[in-house]
Amino acid sequence: MTGLFLGVPLPGYDLAVLYTVGATASPALAVAITARVTAQGIGRAYLVNLALVVCREIRIHAALPDSTLRADRLSNVDRLHRKMRSQLREQADA
């Protein structure tokens, strides 16, 4: 599956979803995904997909009723959001 941005399919959507749901729990998974993205040369497309997926997760979890699970997940997604924004800025400056 690929993400769509302005009607153009971008590679790395599946990796962005995997990273969003699994990287916090498994640093090894995060390293493996990052290595695959680098090896495939899809860094920018992956970051666009990651931005879309992370924003979707924020929206979904923010709409949930208050609970410990919601707070924990929003905290994790917020960390991913800050990291992703930093990576996007680095790419923009490159």
N, C-alpha and C positions, 0 to 999 in steps of 0.2 A: 504494500500500500504506500502511496506517496501523498504528501500534503500538497495542497493547491494554494498557490499565491498568485493572485492576478491571473488565474486560469492556466498557469504554467506549473506542471507537476514538478515538485522538488524532491530529490532523493533524501533519504535519511529520516523520514517521518516515523517509521517503525522503530528506529534507534532512539529518536527523541521520546517516544512514548515509553519505551523500555527504560531509558535513563530517568525519566520523571517518576515512574512508579517503583524503580528498583535501586537506583544509585545510592539513596540514603541508607538503605538496609545492607547494601553490599558494595563496599568500596572496590572490590575486585571486578564487579560488573561495570562500575563506572570507568575503571581503567580499560577494560576490554572494549567498551563502546567507544571511548575516546580513541583508542588505537585503531579500531575499524574505520571510524570517521576519517582519521588522518590517512590511513592506508588507501582509502577510496577517494581521497581528495575532495570530499564533499562538505568541508567545514562550514562554509557560509550558508549553504542550503540547509544543513543540519541545524545551524543556529536559528535560522528563520523558523523552521519547524519546531524547535525547542521552545522558542518564544511563544508560538501559538499554543502549544500543548500546555506549557506552564501557566499561561494566562487563562486557559480553559479550566485548568485544575483549581486555580485561585477562585474563579467565578463559581464553580461547582461547590467547593468546600465552604466558601463564604455564605452560601445560601442554606447550609445545613443548620439545624438547631444547635444551640450552644451545648458543647460536651467536651470532655477531655480528648476524645479522639479527634474532633474537629480542630481543637486548639493545637494538638500535636501535628496534625497533617498540615494545617496552615503554616505552622512554624517551619516545617520541612520544605514546603513549597515556596515559602518566602526566601529561604536560604538558596534554593535553586534559582529563584527569580533574580536575586542579587548577583549570583555567580554568572548567570546567563547574560545579564545586562553588562557586566564587566567584560565578558567575552565578546559581546557585540561591539562594545566600544573599542576594544583592541583590534577587532577586524576592520572597523571603520577607519582606524588610524593607520592601518597597514597599507 
